Amino acid sequence: MTPNLVTPTDTLLSATNAMPLYLQIALRVAQMVANGALKGGQRLPSVRDSAAQDGVSVSTVVQAFGYLEEHGLVQPRPKAGYFVAAASNARATELMRKIRQQPAAIKMRGDTEATLATAKTLASFAGYSPKDADFFDTDHIRVALSRATRLKRNTLIEYTSSAGTSALRDAVALRALHLGCALRGEDIVITAGCIQAVAFCLQAVTQPGDLVAVESPTFFGFLDLLAAMNLKTIAIPTDPRTGVSLPALQLALQTQPIRAILLVPTLSNPQGAVMPLTQKRALAQLVTQHQVPLIEDVVFNDLLASDARRKAVKAFDTQGWVMTCGSFSKTVSPGIRLGWVEAGRWSQVVATLKRVQGASTNAVLEHALADLLTQGNYEAHLRRLCTQMKQRLGQARRLIQAHFPKGTRVYDPPAGYTLWVELPKPSNTMVLFSRCKSLGILVGPGQLFCASQQYQNFLRLSFAGAWGAVEQDALAEVGRLACALGTDPPAPSESEPSQIGRTGDMYFDKVSAHDLW
């Protein structure tokens, strides 16, 4: 049973008090810890219950608990809530003194006192890279790294093949059988992640100024890469369930000087679309007919474990027009930054590009990854991961249905880490991003996934990080802020420019690309 933090003689200070509400809540908790009313290891009331008791928003309580965590007074536990830290009495007394000495803060809207410059990230629904340790078998990873370091230690003091170790290239070829592909290890090049593999493919088949066809919407990292390489893009309409429109792509190939096609046919990012096998076969035939290379990103395919739709377009390629890029950062370990590419007709060109650019990869990591990929429990791990994410996405959809504006539409991918959410027009998710970030909550505004204003009312929400009471309450708060978009006019600082700006690592001088990885 958890304590009630509100008593008749200890209520929140009046709205005219200069102390921000989140600090009032933090001060009261610190007082209760200092006087022994709250003891080490004791669970605090849930964020939602605390907000109801105090008559404030969930975001205010989230900020208060985050402040207490930052000062070592409480500790969050995944799926359990916040608990008083052990031996916290002295820290509580010191924190009370610090809070009382703080100057008055400037209030923003309502009870939102956080500022963009000082807000701590309490929950992130922006990044698509998995960050929850529950997704990965860290013991197996540690053992594989230790074994590779011990057995292959000589590789640390010598050059190895620039294309990659034969152990990992053969392991990738073996794994590719699950994608329906019969690849040869000697045709595979190991890269420092999937993006580098895509970059090598683009360098092999295009020149600056060339036109590349992409999905709309598409992964923002592709748009950034294409811009950095001075390549132009043509956006092909995409169905959120079945992927890129083949009639639209065929028309573009017939009428535009397209030099390459860059697609994610399986669990596209951000929509989560999966092309049916019949369309994947037709896509392979289409690029062969027009003799235009297809760069296929298969980084998410394994998240469709035990599903026939895992099969890649490369499985239907008979003449080498499909260049397949992948990695295992979404299923084995994000920290092992290794990818791969089988570039079809351009395999030797890509191998040469890696060699002449000195883009060598770490042989010890390659041996460790090869070990992990060839262990017999990998497919079972994939099935568990898929089941876990289906359950998590189902919970997230229910929260969105309960808390987001009426008319919100959530697309239903068969697997993956993300949901593509359409808010009622004229919602502006860049404004929503700013308001969420001021509370320490990160989301992915849809406008970043295209080169136009087409997806202003869309969000990509990722559930690849922690998923407990704090994150679920934060998602409900995103919904509350989304509901307010229609009634609360944006502040002058929230007005948007007419065109996308992709400069360095920033978008609109507001959104850091690092927030979204």
N, C-alpha and C positions, 0 to 999 in steps of 0.2 A: 504494500500500500504506500503510495507516494504522498508527501505532505502538500497541503494547500499553502501556497506562498502568500496569500492575501489574508489579513486579519482585520477586524473592525477598526483597530487602532493603528494599523500600518497599511494604509492604502497609498495608491500612486499620488504624487503631488499634483496640484492643479495644473491645468493647461497653461497658466500664466507663468509657472515656474520656469526659470531659464534652463534648468538641467534637462537634457533630452530624455525622452521616455525610456529608451533602451538602457541608459545609465542609471535611471531610477530603479529599474528592474534588477540590473546587475548589483547595485548598491544594496538592495534589500536581500538578495541572495547571499552576498558577502557578509552582511550582518548576521544572518541566520547561521552561516557556517562558523563565524567568529564566536557566537554565543552558544554553540553546540546544538542548536535546533536542527541543523543539518549536519550529518556526520559523514566521514569518509566512506565511500562505497555506496552511499544512499542515492537512489534514483530520484531525479527531479521530475516534476510533472511534465507531460508531453508538451511540445511546442504549442500544439493546438489548444490543449486544456489551459495552459498558462495565458494564452492570448484571450480566451473566453473569460477567465477569472479577472484579468486586468482591464478588459474592455479595450484592447489594442489590436493591431493587426498581427498576423503570424510573422510578418517580416520583422517587426520590432522585437519580438521575442527571439527570433532566429539571430538577430544582430546582438541582442543582449547575451545570449548563451555563447555566441561566437566570441564576444569580448571576454567573457569569463574563461572560455577555453584558452584564448590567447594568453591570458595571465595565469594559466596553470591551476585555476580553481575548479574547473569541471573537465570531464573527459567524455567525448562522444563514443558510443559503442554501436557498431553497425546493427541495424534492425532492432535496437533496444532503447535508444534515446541517450540522454545525458545523465552522467553520474558525478557525484562530488569526488574530487581527487583525494587520494590518501594524504594524510599529514598536511592539510590545507589551512589550518587555523591561522598560522602566522601569515600566510599569503593573503588570507581574507582580510586580516587587520591592515596589512600594507595596501591592499587594493582599495579598502574603504577610504584610507587617507588620500590615495591618489585621485579617486573619483571626486571627493569633496574639494580638492584643490584645483580641479579642471575648470578652465574658463567656460562661460556659457557658449553653447554651440548655436550656430545659425540654423533655424528650422527650414526644411525644404517643404515639400507638399505633405499635408496631413501629419502623420506620425513617422515619416521617413526622414531620419536625421543623417543617414550615411551620406558621404560625399564620394564622388567618383574617384577622387585622388587617394582616399584613405580606406575605401571599402575593402574588406577581406573577402575572398571567394569562399562562400559558405556551401554553395552547391553549384555544380557545373553540368548543364545539359547541352554544352556546345561541342566539346571535343568528341571525335568519333573513335579515337584510339582507346582500346580497353585499358582501364586503370584499376579495376577491382581485382585484388589479389585472389579472390575466390574463383576467378575464371581459369587460373593457371596452377599447374602442379609445380610449385617452386622447389620442392625437394628433388623432383626428377631433373629440373633445369640445373640445379646446383650440382647434382651428381654428374650430369653430362659434361658440364663445364670443367669440373675437377678432373674427370677422366681424360678429357681432351687436353687439358693443360699438362697432365702427367705423361700421357702417351705421345703427344705431338709437340712436346716442348721445343724441339729443334726448329719447328716452323717459326718460332719467335725470333730467330737469328738468321733467317735466310729468306730469299725471295721465293715465292711459289708462283704457280701458273696464274697469269693475269685473268684468265677466264674463270678461275675458281678451282677448288680441289675436286678431284674426280669423285671423292666420297659424297660430297654434297650434290654435285651435278647428277650422279647416278640416283641419289635418294630423291631428288626432285623429279627425275624421269619416272621413277617408280610411283611416286605420289600422283603424277599426272595421269596414271591409268584410271584414277577415280574421277578424273575430268573427261574421260573417254578419249584421251590423247595417247598415241604411241610415239613418244619422243625418245631421242637418243641423247645420252648424257653428254656426248662430245659436241652437240649442237646447242647446249645450254650455257649461258653466261651468268655468273653470279654477280649481283650488284649490291650496292648499299641502299637497299630498300626498293619498293616498287616504283616510286616516283623517278628514281635514277634510271630504272629500266625503261620507263616511258620516255624519258628525255633522250636516252640513247637511240630509241626507235625513231623518234622525231628527227634527230640529227641525221639518221641514216637515210631518210626518205624525203626530207623537205629542205628548202632553202628559205632564208629570211624573206618575208613578204608573201609566202605561199599560203594557200587557204586550207584549213583543217576543219572537217565536220565534227561537231560534238553534240551530245544530247543537251536538251534544254528542259529542266535544269540539269547542271552537271557539277561535279566536284570542283569547289573553288580553287583547289590546288592545281587542277588542270588549266584553268583560266589564267592563273598567275604564271604557270610554266610557259604557256603559249605566248603570253605577253612578253615575258622575259626573253623569249627566243625570237621576238619580232615576227610572229606568225599571226595571220588573221584567222578568225573563226566564223563559221556559219552554223547557226543553231538549228537543230532538227527537232521537231516536236516529239514529245515522249509521253506515252501513256503510263500513269503511275502503277499499273498492274503488269502490263505486257512489254514495257520498254519502248525503244525508239520506233517511230513510224517508218516502216520499210517503204511504203509508197512515197512519203516525203523525202526519204533519203535517196530513192531512185531518181526522183525528179531533180533533186539537187545535183546528183552525179551527171545527169544528162544536160544540165544547163549551166553548171558552175565548174571552174577549173580546180576541183578539189584534188589535193595531192595526198591526203591521208585522212583516215577516219579514226577517231579516238572515242571508244565506248566502254561502258561497264555493263555488259548484257545480263549479268547475274547479280542481283541485289545492288542495283545502281545506287549511287550516292548523289543526292540525298533521298530519293523517293523510295528506294527499296524495291524497284520493279525487277521482275524476272521474265526474260523472253521465253516463250514456249519453245520446245525443241524444234518444232516445225519452222518457226521463224528464225531460229539460230541457223538451221540448215539453209534456209532461203538467204540469210545474210551472207553466209560463206559463198554461196553461188553468185550473189550480187557483186561482191567485191572482186571475185574471179572474173566475172563477165566484164566489168569495167576496168579491171587491172589497176585497182587503187588499193593500197595496203590498209588493212584494218589493224589498229593497235588495240588489243583486247586486254583489259584489266580483269584478272581473275582472283583478286585478293580476297573477295568475299565468298567465293564459290563453296569453300569447305564448310561454311556456316549452314549450308543446305545438306547436312549429313543425311544419308539414307533417302535422299530425294533425287529422282532421275534428272531433275532440272539443274543439278550441279554440273552437268556436262557442259563443256566450253564450246564456243563457236569453232575453236581450233580443231575439235573432233571431226568436223565436217569439211575441213580444208584439205583439198587434194593437191593443190599446186603451190602452196607456200605463200599465199597472199595474206595470211593472218599472222601477226606478230603478237605473241602471248606473253604478258607480264604478270608477275605475282610476287607474293611474299607470304610469310607465316606469322606476321606481327599481330594478326587478329585472332590467331588460334593457338600459337605456341608460346611466344614471348615478344611483347612489344620492344623490349630492351635489346634483343638480338637483331640489330638493324641490318638484315640481309634480305635481298630480293633475288629475283631471277628473271630471265627472258629467254624465250626461244623465238628467234626473229625470222623463221622461215627462210625466204630467199635472201634475207639480209643478215643471216647468222654470222658470217665471217666479217661483215662490215661492222656489226655491233661489237664483236670481239676485238676488232682493231681499235674502235673508238675507246673502249675501256682501257686498252693497253697504252695507246698514245696519250691519253689524258691522265695516266697514272692513277686511275681510280681503283686501286687495289683494295681488296677486302681482307679481313683478318682470318687467317687459316685456322686458328684455334677455334674461333666462333663457328666457322664452317663445319669443322669436324663435330663440334658439340651439337649443332643443329641437325647434321646428318644422323647422329646417334638418336636424337629425339624423334626424328621423322620415321625411323625404321623400327622403333619400339612397337610391340604388338598392341599396346593399349591406346594408340593414337586415335583410331576410329571411335572407340568407346568414349574417349575424352570429347571428341567432336559431338557425339550424340548427347552427352550430358550438357555440354555448353549450349547446344541448340535448345534443349528442353528448358534450361534455366532462363535463357533469353526470351523464349516464348511466354513463359510465366511472367517475367518482369515487364515485357511490353504489354501484356494483358492488364496488369495492375496499373500501368501508366495510362493506358487508354481509358480505364474506368475513372481515374482521377481527372483526366482531361474532360471527360463527359460530365463530371459532377461540378467542375469549377470554372471551366472556360466559357466564353460567351455562347449564347444560344446560336445555333447555326454553324458552329465550328465543325470542320470535317477532318477526321483523322484517317489517313490511309493505312492499310493493313498489310504490311509486308509479311511474307511467310517465315522470315528469319532475319537475323541481323541485330544491330545495336541501336538503330535509330527509328524515329517516327517522323513522317512528313505531315505537318499540320497546316490546314488552311483556315485562317480566321475570317469572319465575315468582313466584307468590304464596308468602309474604306480603311480598315485597320492598317497601321503602318508599323511593321515589326522592327524597323530601325529605331523608332521611338520607343517601342517596347523593350528593345535591347538596352537602350540607355537607362530606362527606369529600372530594369531588372539589375543591371550592373551596379547601379547606385546602392542596391541592397546586398551586393555580393553574390548575385545569382547570374549565371551566364547562360545565354541561349544563342542559337544560330539563326540570325535573320535570313529569310529566303532570298533577299535581293543579292546576296553575295554569291549565289549559285548560278547567276546568269550575268550577261553583259548589258542588261537593260533594266527597265523598271517593272518587268513583268510579274515578279513574285513579291511585291511589297507587302502583301498580307499573308505570307507563308512563313513558317518556322521549321527548322530542322532541330528536333530535340533528341539528344543522345542519352542513352542510359547505360553507357559503357563504364561509368565510374561507380562510386559507392551508391547503394540503394537502401537507405534506412529511413527512420522516422524524419530525420532532418531533411533529406532529399524529397521525400514525399510531401512534407509540409511546404517546402520551397516550390515544388511543382504546383501545388494549390495556390500559392502566392502569385506565381506567374499568371495563372488563370484569372486571379482577382485584378491584377494589373491590366491584363488583356481586356477584361470587361470594362475597365475605366477608360480605355482608349476612345470609346465612342462618346463619352460624356465629359472627359477632362481634356481641354485643349492643350496641345503641346507647348512647352515653354519655348522662348525664343532660341535657346541653345539646342533645341531638338528639331529645328527645321532642317530639312534635307536638301542637298544639292540636286540639280536636275539630272546629273549623270554619275555613274559609278566612278569612283576614284580608286585605283589600285596602285598605291605608291609604297614601295618598300614593304614593310610588314604591317601596314595600317590601311584600313578602308575608311574613307570619310573622316580620317583623323580621329576615329572613335573606336573602331573594332580592330583589335589586334589579331593577326592571323594565328598567333600562338594560342589564343583562347579557343580556337576552333579545331586544333589538331588533337 
